[in-house]
């Protein structure tokens, strides 16, 4: 400690922080005022976005988000994440198709708060919801026991699709590294 | 038109949901697979445990 005082001065030694060297995996004491300078190189959200490989590529940052919402997996396909896009697409499409096959209800209007929540979930399916409405897929009323499961499958498929679209957006902005 | 059993519906739901959770919530493929399996086991396990609880309460 006495050596540190002579090197950095009395005042600076009072406030120390422990710095970890990533290369050598060793810890060492540093004066607190160095934090101000070291933050410029830290992986703060702003730096991560600026340094990300996707950030410099062309196209709107919202394109993967909107494409992923409209067509399940399309956001990841745009970012050339073929495997993930295929798995996400298969999951959302599979869940939506299973919901329709179980005679699940596709919400068209909201008469109460539960219908409204169901409609919001269904809208997460993007173009799948539009196609289902246009071609009259699904049932308007739940008539069989499995129809209730099917209704939940369709709603959850929409919610999962929104999660996948947001993930594509995070990849595009660099908030998620890979 | 299909009429799956309740348990098959649980398995399908868990499979699709845990696939999306695994891919979106983790960054490396190995961690995605592990988290996906973890979610799948939690989905199915909690459904079985809650089913037994409801069965015992109803008796």
Interface residues (C-beta under 8 A of the other chain):
Chain A: X84 X87 X88 X90 X91 X92 X94 X95 X98 X101 X102 X103 X144 X145 X146 X149 X152 X153 X156 X157 X160 X163 X164 X166 X167 X176 X177 X178
Chain B: X1 X2 X3 X4 X6 X9 X12 X13 X15 X16 X17 X19 X20 X21 X23 X24 X27 X28
